[in-house]
Amino acid sequence: MKEFLKNKYNIIIPVLLIIVLLIAVSLYVGEYKNNRYAKVQKTEVYQYFASVKMEYEANISRNKKDVILDYDPGDFAVELSSTPVYYKDSNRVIFPKEMALFDPLKDRAYKVNALGEIYEENNLYYLNTKDVKKTFGHVFYYDGDNLYFFVDTVTLKIGNREIILGPLSYVSASYRSLVEYYDKSTDTSEILELTNEDVIVENDFMKIDVGSDKVIYKDNFTLLAKDFSVLPKVDEMDK
């Protein structure tokens, strides 16, 4: 009897191991296909260059998880930079290049891969990348150079002038030189020359000197990183 059971176990255990291995391989292959499968959609988009609106049709490739895999501007000759790409008829925005997400309430920054997408759903703004798909409250995005993108309403202050910018707007500032802004709520952009003024963006949750690339707190400030390789990925934000 013992010999019989031993023989049975010698057969059953390898069979179970093979079944488990086949299941694991099947799950891996399915996940790989979901991530790599690309459906290409022609999409009407626009960008602002030197405050001039340029509309064109782009080819956007997505996998089965609705994550953008590739962005092709089609027949429109443009060298993609960190300038956000806006969908023409919806509250969706694509970051063509790598960005940093900064949480001013926690004073922490995280890396967002290129082709990250921001979209609005039920009055919340979600970030969708291969690493994460979730909403983040009261954060902003920074390209490591001059561009700041906001999901909240903010006030742009240049000397004594104040400009209200709605959600999904951005500001690009060169120190003591020029500032360019785009207000999504009014679909307007403007370039302003500076005459030694500070350029501040603020609301109830943040205050940023965009000319000096620093987040200002009551008794201190944080300089923003330009080298994103030192930052944790955005999916590590809650760890």
Secondary structure as GFF3:
##gff-version 3
##sequence-region A 1 239
A	DSSP	alpha_helix	2	36	.	.	.	ID=ss1
A	DSSP	beta_strand	39	49	.	.	.	ID=ss2
A	DSSP	beta_strand	52	62	.	.	.	ID=ss3
A	DSSP	beta_strand	68	72	.	.	.	ID=ss4
A	DSSP	beta_strand	85	87	.	.	.	ID=ss5
A	DSSP	beta_strand	92	95	.	.	.	ID=ss6
A	DSSP	beta_strand	99	103	.	.	.	ID=ss7
A	DSSP	beta_strand	108	112	.	.	.	ID=ss8
A	DSSP	beta_strand	116	121	.	.	.	ID=ss9
A	DSSP	beta_strand	124	128	.	.	.	ID=ss10
A	DSSP	beta_strand	133	135	.	.	.	ID=ss11
A	DSSP	beta_strand	140	142	.	.	.	ID=ss12
A	DSSP	beta_strand	147	150	.	.	.	ID=ss13
A	DSSP	beta_strand	154	158	.	.	.	ID=ss14
A	DSSP	beta_strand	161	165	.	.	.	ID=ss15
A	DSSP	beta_strand	169	173	.	.	.	ID=ss16
A	DSSP	beta_strand	178	183	.	.	.	ID=ss17
A	DSSP	beta_strand	188	193	.	.	.	ID=ss18
A	DSSP	beta_strand	199	202	.	.	.	ID=ss19
A	DSSP	beta_strand	207	209	.	.	.	ID=ss20
A	DSSP	beta_strand	214	216	.	.	.	ID=ss21
A	DSSP	beta_strand	221	223	.	.	.	ID=ss22
A	DSSP	three_ten_helix	228	230	.	.	.	ID=ss23
A	DSSP	three_ten_helix	234	236	.	.	.	ID=ss24
###
